[in-house]
Amino acid sequence: MPTNTKIMSEKLKEEIARELGVYEQVKKDGGSWGNVSSKDCGNIVSKAIEIANRTVE
């Protein structure tokens, strides 16, 4: 299995990051997610899971 398999689309990730106020950091860094804290990344994942659960129900 490839290690770079994408679970979440870039569009969804960016949309959630904007909603959580994190995307400005990504834009400032030229599109790199490297300076986004692990806490913020975890919040993005949690929000994506919440959206997925709502979609399934």
C-alpha positions as CSV (number, residue, x, y, z in Angstrom):
1,M,0.0,0.0,0.0
2,P,1.4,3.4,-0.9
3,T,2.4,5.6,2.0
4,N,1.1,8.8,0.3
5,T,-2.5,7.7,0.0
6,K,-4.8,10.7,0.5
7,I,-7.8,10.2,2.7
8,M,-8.9,13.8,2.7
9,S,-9.0,15.9,-0.4
10,E,-7.0,19.1,-0.4
11,K,-10.2,21.1,-1.0
12,L,-11.8,19.7,2.1
13,K,-8.7,20.2,4.2
14,E,-8.4,23.8,3.1
15,E,-12.1,24.5,3.7
16,I,-11.8,23.1,7.3
17,A,-8.6,25.0,7.9
18,R,-10.3,28.3,6.8
19,E,-13.2,27.5,9.1
20,L,-10.8,26.9,12.0
21,G,-8.7,30.0,11.2
22,V,-5.5,28.0,10.3
23,Y,-5.4,28.5,6.6
24,E,-3.8,31.9,6.8
25,Q,-0.6,30.3,8.1
26,V,-0.6,27.8,5.2
27,K,-1.0,30.6,2.7
28,K,1.7,32.7,4.4
29,D,4.0,29.7,4.1
30,G,3.4,29.3,0.4
31,G,1.0,26.4,0.7
32,S,3.1,24.3,3.1
33,W,1.4,22.7,6.0
34,G,4.7,22.2,7.8
35,N,4.3,25.0,10.3
36,V,0.7,24.1,11.2
37,S,0.8,22.8,14.8
38,S,-0.1,19.2,15.5
39,K,-3.0,20.4,17.7
40,D,-4.4,22.3,14.7
41,C,-3.9,19.4,12.4
42,G,-5.7,17.2,14.9
43,N,-8.6,19.7,15.0
44,I,-8.8,19.5,11.2
45,V,-9.0,15.7,11.3
46,S,-11.6,15.8,14.1
47,K,-13.7,18.2,12.1
48,A,-13.4,16.0,9.0
49,I,-14.5,13.0,11.0
50,E,-17.5,15.0,12.3
51,I,-18.5,15.9,8.7
52,A,-18.1,12.3,7.5
53,N,-20.3,11.0,10.4
54,R,-23.0,13.6,9.6
55,T,-22.8,12.5,5.9
56,V,-23.3,8.8,6.8
57,E,-26.3,9.5,9.1
